[in-house]
């Protein structure tokens, strides 16, 4: 190890975190703050990009102050697919950010599918035509405001995912750049070419002039402006949150994978230098190798995971603290047939039904708040199982273990249940904030905080393994109940 520390900024869907990570893997300073969620119409989700910047810069300064140690670089990871447009000169946001969960472009995606374009899009991008991805969100913004569209074509407007927005603010507008892991989530990036594609830009209706330059994930993203964070250091690593977590879990080689349980749940499986086309509703996406260079991964997404617990807390007042969910789940001997299908913003892999909505089945007079909380936790495990099964079919191999991280991974009951439903061991690292850790690793390797990937891996330390404890008969009965609940949810749509 060469020594030093890295400021890792983790800009998530419901809040921003900042961690100062030292060369020995310790967190010397940490800060976190939530920000406002906006729901202007059913299925619409927005953020105030300026508020995101204020919150992010504040927690970064707080983490630096708490650490009291110089940092050699900044690493940045972010909620993917969320798109921002801003004035290049003033850096003023020109509309609220449209969040990855937002479904307003479902009809636009349907028209593109009906027009026979999905095969070409999937071949070039590895993605499906779904409102999840940011390209159609950007087109919606331009169509909704003709003046904005004109300014975009004239070069006055910049656009990008949250990483590009924060890089612009951190560098006082000097750098407009993104990395392949974020670019690959836009429907505008050709995975094989490694750059924006003119055919995709024309199809989606986005002028290339607004988009950022694509730079390596462990690379040069400029230097922070002194007024932004009070320090001037290089930004040496940028990756979308799920690929950053894949890196932080040291899933650097083909055949390794992880699931991050946050607002949503995201399972990624590294396929190395080989791009694997999914036949079972998964995505092919950009990832990183040990040195932060381009690699490929299969991905499956559950749009609502921890957000279901947040909904029970904030929307229904079922519990007052998300941390109580473990206690409430353990208070029951079983789920008593209660299932929650959290399709609040549609269903992701492997179903891909943007029109789906959430459902709760199996309610009786004996149903309690604990049943609802347990059902929300169980849904994360069932969704993981659905995706892992599809992943195994695509990859042609059985998973022998699964690495996990994210805030909900702190819940021991949930991790025990996930292991039981999957029938494989679940491994949780000592530091579950692997998204931030991955960003720190990408930046720290470039800055020399770690001289080699193995040094970074050694600093991460050991974790805990949860062995499967659910017997086969019980496991099959639980999964059968979940599948009935999903079929019932989809039957409402299909008549």
ABEGO torsion letter per residue (X at the ends): XAEEBBBBBBBBAABBBBBBBBAAGBBABBBBBBBBBBBABBGBBBBBAAAAAAAAAAAAAAAAAAAGBBBABBBBBBBBGBBBBBBAAAGBBABBBBBAABAAAAAAAAAAAAAGAAAAAAAAAGBBBBAABAAAAAAAAAAABAAAAAAAAAGABBBEBAAAAAAAAAAGGABBBBBAAAAAAAGABBAAAGBBBAAAAAAAGBBAAABBBBBBABBBAEBBBAAAAGBBBBBABBBBAAAAAAAAAGBABBGBBBBBBBABBBBBBBAEABBBBBAAGBBBBBBBBAAGBBBBBBBBBBABBAAAAAAAAAAAGABABAAAAAAAAAABABAGGBBBBBBAAEBBOAAGBAABBBBBBGBBAABBAAAAAAAAAAAAAAAAAAAAAAAAAAAGBBBABBBBBEAAAABAAAAAAAAAAAGBBBBBBABABAAAAAAAAAAAAAAGABABAAAAAAAAEBBBBBBBABBAAAAAAAAAAAAAAAAAAAAAAAX
